[in-house]
Amino acid sequence: MLNFNYYMPTKIVCGRGCVVREGTQMQALGTHALIVTGKSSAKNGALDDVLTALGNNGQRATVFDRVTPNPTVACVREGVALLVSAGADFIVAVGGGSPMDAAKAIATLCVQERSDEEIFAGGYEAKALPMAHVPTTAGTGSEVTPYAILTNDFKETKTSITSPAMFPRIAFLDGRYMKDLPTMSAVNTAMDAFSHAMEGMLSRNATPMSDMLAKESLRILYPLLPGTKGETTDDERDALLYASMLAGMTIAQSGTTAVHGMGYCLTYFHNVDHGRANGLLLGETLRLCREKGVPALEEILSACGDTLEGVCATLDDLLGVREDLPAAELREYARRSAQNKNIKKSAYEPTEAELERIFMASCHTSR
Amino acid sequence: MLNFNYYMPTKIVCGRGCVVREGTQMQALGTHALIVTGKSSAKNGALDDVLTALGNNGQRATVFDRVTPNPTVACVREGVALLVSAGADFIVAVGGGSPMDAAKAIATLCVQERSDEEIFAGGYEAKALPMAHVPTTAGTGSEVTPYAILTNDFKETKTSITSPAMFPRIAFLDGRYMKDLPTMSAVNTAMDAFSHAMEGMLSRNATPMSDMLAKESLRILYPLLPGTKGETTDDERDALLYASMLAGMTIAQSGTTAVHGMGYCLTYFHNVDHGRANGLLLGETLRLCREKGVPALEEILSACGDTLEGVCATLDDLLGVREDLPAAELREYARRSAQNKNIKKSAYEPTEAELERIFMASCHTSR
């Protein structure tokens, strides 16, 4: 029996040069943009294109380029303060997951006040400033999700905040901005997208729509993964960005699961890149799914066109030398992860012992 | 190179009993609903469920149940007048394509005045009353498109009006309302959905997103087509409604093509049911696509899992005895269709002679 909801109101505008060519689509968003970006995100041509498009529209712009990876509440507060002092009435996010997630939090918190303690308490109203997002990596899919993932120092992890108003109004996809992406970023973000598509299918909240999107994403993305370690073509970058967006549309419906729930520990305590953290944990998670007979696993492998060990080998090749963390620490991460809400969304919910096994197999090489 | 736009902001709520169970989602739409429906659409339980849900929300309701197949401008005017006199501020459409399309036109024309002559002139602003749609047939997909197709007596055809605000806010999908659908309606609407998915892929405006949606629709729909001639199960009706919605999402991106462009003549001049008109013309159109080497045809057949002649035989079986219309008349329809904007959207644009051949092969059995 079919029983699901689906909602993804973001307008997707995809194509080389689309920000300037279709920039008039931002006219309805407001009169003065706060551009939320990071120091390096700004150097790939995307910021220039956004400024050109806003200029063509006669819209003002104030640039906030101080977003760092895994954005903090303090960073979001700084953005809100700049937005208010500049008098901006809409937001354009330019960059990877961190600027996009910070932008969503800024767009929400500037119209819904919260103390630091309450930021992660949920219950946000569907109210936020309108946004356009310009992703410059193919990984997060944040341009088509209603989630902002922030560093949560209270719980020593990363936590999402969400409301339906956090879907951007417009997402501009132009693979050209990924041309000079460092190889390590290309590899890590691709693993993030891959994890989104897989976790979407391994979620209790998977729906026929999210499965359709995930399979299409995997069909496009999986064959491109090995190539992210080297030079990619324009067409490959376009395809990676498209597949990452499909994976974002997937988790906009299903949410993420155990891999993300565990990965946040590696990022919070060891500063492991978010996509890499997912990539590290993915293989052993899939092996556990095979043991537990999770039906979606076979559909995932069929979409990839590979075997379980083939997928694991592809990931191993992308990861190179794995982190080697002490067993006691990994045990502690298993204990912490077991409390994470993403774990409970897994079609097969791993026990704490199984989480420990995944951590050990993934990040303890000195056995 | 990927180059496309995608937009489909309707929230889809799918599941048995969803109108009442998730009826609170209509709370944000307004205080007083005009329910737009037809005499028979109202008898499958959907109208009762909508009235219950609105009652639970403390919302008022006025019923306009005078929508007939292939709604006219006069019918739309009548709906607008009732809406205004009742003081309704949102619309709930209940029924097949006719009530849904009439509802969209009412929602638009009550906030954008047009003379009868200007109704089909295009250029509508993105402004309409908010709507919820409850489809009770699996064919039109109108619940997820921004189009309203009305009878156009000026041009003696059916013509669409559109604006982004004509996407319903919510679509409630519950296959139970199709339980007592007459067999002929079940067959004809299924052929309409089938045509939408196929035409989406045969459109010049096909995109990677619309192709993904169309293929998923065809994979689900095609094996179910023969069964629409007999008793269907609950699960089959759910699947038909879902596939029809996917086909609607397809044409929301790509629009329709030659088959619809030609079919409107059969409906306007001979009152042939809309879905049947498409079904009649589809087989020979596909044969022309094969001759012209249209690449999407092979993808369509692969999604159906059948050969071209297998698909044609399936359609023949659904259609039964074909209409037999005079050659001179069909020649005239070819001439008229050649001017239709949908024809020009076909990946292979048929010449007038080819349109005549399709009409003759499809509706001239006395050769």
Chai-1 contact restraints between the chains, C-beta under 6 A:
chainA,res_idxA,chainB,res_idxB,connection_type,confidence,min_distance_angstrom,max_distance_angstrom,comment,restraint_id
A,L2,B,C14,contact,1.0,0.0,6.0,A-B,restraint_1
A,L2,B,D238,contact,1.0,0.0,6.0,A-B,restraint_2
A,L2,B,Y242,contact,1.0,0.0,6.0,A-B,restraint_3
A,N3,B,G15,contact,1.0,0.0,6.0,A-B,restraint_4
A,F4,B,C14,contact,1.0,0.0,6.0,A-B,restraint_5
A,N5,B,V13,contact,1.0,0.0,6.0,A-B,restraint_6
A,Y6,B,I12,contact,1.0,0.0,6.0,A-B,restraint_7
A,Y7,B,K11,contact,1.0,0.0,6.0,A-B,restraint_8
A,P9,B,P9,contact,1.0,0.0,6.0,A-B,restraint_9
A,K11,B,Y7,contact,1.0,0.0,6.0,A-B,restraint_10
A,I12,B,Y6,contact,1.0,0.0,6.0,A-B,restraint_11
A,V13,B,N5,contact,1.0,0.0,6.0,A-B,restraint_12
A,C14,B,L2,contact,1.0,0.0,6.0,A-B,restraint_13
A,C14,B,F4,contact,1.0,0.0,6.0,A-B,restraint_14
A,G15,B,N3,contact,1.0,0.0,6.0,A-B,restraint_15
A,M212,B,E216,contact,1.0,0.0,6.0,A-B,restraint_16
A,E216,B,M212,contact,1.0,0.0,6.0,A-B,restraint_17
A,D238,B,L2,contact,1.0,0.0,6.0,A-B,restraint_18
A,Y242,B,L2,contact,1.0,0.0,6.0,A-B,restraint_19
